[in-house]
Amino acid sequence: MNKPPVLRRLAAILAADVVGYSRLLERDEAGTLAAMTQRRKAVLDPLISAHQGRVVKVMGDGVLVEFASAVNAVACAVDLQQKMVIADEGAGGDRRIQLRIGINLGDVVVEDDDIYGDGVVIAVRLQALSEPGGICISAGVHEQVEKKLPLAFVDLGVQTLKNIERPVRAYRIDSVPAATSNGAAARHAKPSIAVLPFTNMSGDPEQQYFSDGITEDIITELSRYRSLLVIARNSSFQFRGPSIDMRAVRQRLGVRFIIEGSVRRAGNRVRITAQLIDAEVESHLWAERYDRDMQDIFAVQDEVARTIATTLEGRVAASGAEQVRRKPTKDWKAYDYVLRGRECDARYDHHGGEPLFARAAELDPGYAEAHARRAVALVVIYWMERRPELLREAEVCAREALSLDENDAKSQEAMAYVFCHQRKFELSGVHFDRAIALNPNDVVVAMDRANFLSRTGRAEEALQALEAAMRREPFPHTWFWEVRFTALFQLKRYGEAIAAIGNMAVFHPLHHAYLASALAHAGRLDEARDEVAKILAGRPGATLAYVAAAEPYSDPALLEHLLAGLRKAGLR
């Protein structure tokens, strides 16, 4: 008897699951089940119906939905995440019901009311890649919706998915409200400002680092004004180009005011133009052009920051700015080396940045920022290479930076970083607190302090600090995901931790060590052993002792938690 032909069709598959479902049930089973039922009736089912989807099946903490259109699937997912954020308003951080969503466009096998095949499996694997409150889509979906929906996307690169033979390119949708924002809308109590990357008008692409450095320094100067909420560099630098849609910037970054400008450098002369825009009403509040010698560059940056704050008087208490001022170099060549070094830091290239900071300090021994940034670079290289002389040199640099400018957040951060890796945790905490007090808008300092909190048994506090930082950094740096992973790992929220570290752009053997431990604790031993192999490939002969020596923790139990997972994964 002939078998009936297999029925196939092309479909957009949405897979969603609840983050930390078991943890929610453990804390309040009846309340969680009631909330889940209410969310499905009030949020999920109406949205799926409105976007012409079909619920294929509900799987405890997850749901599988089929759409005939990728556009409908993505639009539904975005609406769903936004409605979930609104529904969570007023809920405590440990009671929020957050979703991860994955969407794939592919061929499915139809059997009765169910669907099967790689198209479904890929959607489920993409869901696992998503951050809490986020949406991850395949390249096929991205191609269908990129020009049809007003959304922003981040290319996550080619991913190797479990039980899927071919690699899959994945994208993250970036305009969904972050789940870490506690449901806060994109409005802030303080006037919010984004400084877009100034256009390099020098005619030489190699000078891009210079205009980017000027922009970053204006961000730093504005960050000193406590009455402002200043979006961090990594997020505002997502908007680069000659024809930026200010409404899109306002929507995606959640800001009222936008600064844009240009830099033209010719020999020892520089021309900087800057303008302040009220994005809500699309009007220019202020514009200025500066033609100066390179030696006057810091005065220009300071003047731009003060003028902007004064222009917003009535909305901004300019007098609330910290009266401290960094002590800039008078040697513009030293400044140029620092800008090059900072560009290396942004790429996680500390080996490339350290000698540039060293050269800047050599040209101007009184340049506090050069010493501070070199100290941090040396600590990171020490962490990767375990050469004690690097940590000793880092301490010398950090102390020099503090002696030159103890009211500079970067100098305080450098000293805190050194003390943390020296296991002098009390002293490290003092300097991190001082750095935050000096510049509460500095996202990098906030992330480094959150890392310190995780290593001293305060992982919940670390997550709260990261949530606050995310309001100023909607497009987080790779370092954010490492710090978030560490906090989630210490809280034994392994699934969330594994998803977080998957967002990192750069991996070191010690990152593979953490991932191996988390996978082992989660019972995914085959994957954990694969990560151990990556540790040994990058660091032949690595042992548990190597990991223990590299990772500073105030409580031995925190370190043992890491090592226990590695033992399960096969590292000895």
PyMOL commands that set and color helices and strands:
alter all, ss='L'
color gray80, all
select helices_A, chain A and resi 21-27+29-50+70-87+118-129+139-145+179-181+205-223+233-236+246-253+294-311+318-320+332-346+350-363+368-385+388-404+409-421+425-438+443-455+459-470+478-490+494-501+509-521+525-538+544-550+556-569
alter helices_A, ss='H'
color red, helices_A
select strands_A, chain A and resi 7-18+53-59+62-67+99-111+114-116+135-138+153-159+168-173+192-195+199-200+229-230+257-266+269-278+283-293
alter strands_A, ss='S'
color yellow, strands_A
deselect
rebuild
show_as cartoon
